[in-house]
């Protein structure tokens, strides 16, 4: 089964025919909200708004472990994360959809692993390729089918938030090899690896990162929200194609 986790601009999936919703309890505390069960083009899908359905949970307080634990317990094998990012690389302009293939973690103080007991065995998740190669390929094929341009590849810098970054920080991320910056990529991506879930991210560039383009003098949040909302219609069309080609993958 496929799960979709929505971020800014995607707190609901308009083309999801909801059959029921359910509030879950977990050993790791409260998830972000009720899980919506339904069908997308007659395929079963679970949807969750990462920041809550009122967009009230900041990125550093999202209970990533609870969210992913529930999805695994519900039989989910694939997760598509949808999130907004700031574009660092010159071609990643506002409105562009990109699929990162690597990630750098700058977050701190988050519950970043399911292995927290001293008296139980643990394993080392292989993070060479953070995102599922097969799921990424399917999403890219789906974007082509939906005639929605999608940039293949890029390094995602996961930062702490909720504040935005300084120009100096963005310059540092660029020197480190990052192409885009966001706040929710970690530990979500790594936790999915620990649970052996196929996980991939669709990133919508909502703004230029600090010091770039029209963000040279500051970032306009009204413009960020408008760009994200407009782009999500294109993301939804990609997701519809993803579920349609799931039987062929």
N, C-alpha and C positions, 0 to 999 in steps of 0.2 A: 504494500500500500504506500501511496505517496502522501507526504505532509508538506504543507507550505507554511513558512513562518514569514509574516509580513512585518515590515518596519514602517518608517515615515511614509505617509502617502498610501499605504496599503494596510489599513486597520480593518478592512473588510474585503471580501472577494465577491464582487457584485455578480459574477457569473457562476457562483457556487450555489447549487440547489441544496439548501440545508435540510437535513432530515431530523437532526436533533443536536443539542449542545449539552455538554457535560462538564461539571466542575470536578476536578480530580484532587486527591490528596497524595502526597508522596513522602518518602523517607527524607527528602531534601527540602521540605517546606512547600510553600504555595507557588504554583506556576503563575504565569503572567495573567491568566484569566481562564474563562471557560473555553474548552476546545469545541470547535464547530465541526460536526461530522456531516458529510453530504456527498454530492456527486458533481463532477465537472465533466461535461460531455459523456455522461453515463459511467464514469470511472469514479470509484470511491476515493475520496480525498479528505484529509483532516486539515483544518486551518487554525492557526493561532496568531493573534496579534502580539508581537514580542513586547511592545511597550504598554500592553493593556488596550482595551477597546476605546478608552478615552485618551490614549497617548499620555499616560500619567507616570509611567515607570521609566526613570532615566537609565541610560545604558549601563552604568556601573551598579545599579540595583536590580537589574533583570536577573531572575533566578534561572540561569541557563541550565543548571543541572536538573531542576525539577521539570522544566519544559521538555528536555530531551528524554528524560527517564520515562515520562508519561507516553511520549510518542513511541518509544521502543516497546513499552508494555502493551500498547494498543496494536502491535503488529506492523508498525511502520518500518519499511526497509530503506526508503529513500526520502530525503529532505531537501527541498529547495528553499534557500534563504533569500528573501528579497530585502534589500537595504539601500539607503542612499549613501553616497560618498561625495567627497570633494575631489575634484580633478587636479592632480599635480602635473602629470604629463601633458604636453601641449595639445595633443589631439583629443584628450578626454575633456570635452567641453560640456557645459550644462545641457542636459537632455540626452546625452549619449548613454547607451546601455552597454555595459561591459561585463565580461565574465572573468573575474580574477582566477589565476592559476597558482599563485603563491601568496604567502602572508607573512608579515612580521608583527610580532606581539610587543606592544609598548604599554599594555595595561598592567595594573598592579592591584593587589588586594582583593581580587575576585576569586570565588571558589572555582578553581581551574581544573580540578580532577575529581574523578569518582573514587580514587584510591587515597583514602585518608586514614585508614586504620593501620596501626603498627603491627598487629598480630595476624594480618591476612595477606595472602600472596598478592602481588601486583604485577602488571605487565607494562612494557614500554611500547606505547603506540608508535608505529612507524609514521612519521610526519613528513617524509620526503616529498610526497605529493599530497598536500593538505586536502585537496578537493577530489571527489570521485571522477576519474577520467571518463568512465562510461556515461555517467549522468551529465557531465559537462558536454560531451559530444552530442548527446540527445537534445539538450537544450539548444545548442548551436544549430543543429539541423532543424529544430522546431522554429527557431528565429528566422531561418532562411525560408522555410515553408510559409511562415506568417508574413514574410516580406518586411521584417523588422530588422534593420541593421543592428548588429551586435558585435562589439569588439572582442576578439578572442585573445584573452590573456592579459595579465597585468599583476603587479604586486600590490597587495592591500596592506596598508599600515593601520593596524588596530590600535587606537588610542583610548585613553581612559574616559574622557568626557566628564561631565556633560558640557564643559566649556569647549569652545572652538580653539583651534591652535594658533600660535603666534607665527609670524613670518619666519622667524629663526627656526622654529620647530619644523615647519614645512620644508625649509631648506635642508634641515638635518635628515628628514625622511627621504628627500630626494637623493641626497648623497648616499644614503643607505640602500638605495635602489627601489624605493617605493614609487608607484605610479598614481595611487589614489589613497585617500585617507577616510576612515570611518571609525565608529565607536562600538560596533556590536559583533565584529568578526571573531573576536576571542573573548572568552574561551569556548564559544559555541562550536567552532570548527573542530577544535581539539577534542572536546567532549564527544562529538559525533564519532570521531575516530575511535575513542575508547570503547564506544558501544557498537563498533563495527557497522555503523550506518553509512550508506552512500549519501554523501552530502555535497552540495554545490551551491554557489552563490550567484545571484543575478544582482549586479550593482548598477544603480541609476545615478549618474552624475548629476547632482542637484545644483552644484555651484563650483566655481573655481576655488581651489584652496587659497588660503590667505597669501596675499602678495602676488597672485596670478590673475591675469585677465581683469574682469570688472570687480574682482575682490581685492584689488591693489590697495584700496583705501578702506576696506572693511567689507563684511559679508552682510547682505540684506536678507533677513530671514523670511520676509514676505515673498521675495523672489525665489528663495530656496523652496518654500512650501508649494508655490505655484508651479515651479518646474517639476517637482517630484510628483504632484498630483496629475499633471498633464502626461507625464511619461508612463504612469501606471496603467493607463489604458492600453498602451503598447505592450507592457509586460503581461497583462492579462491575456492578450491574444497569443503571446508566446506560450504561456502556461496551458492554454487550451490545446495547442498543438503538441505540447509535451505529453499530455495524458493520452492523446490520440495515437501517438507513436510508441506508447509504452509496451505494447504487445510485440513490437518488432525489435525491441532493443535486447 
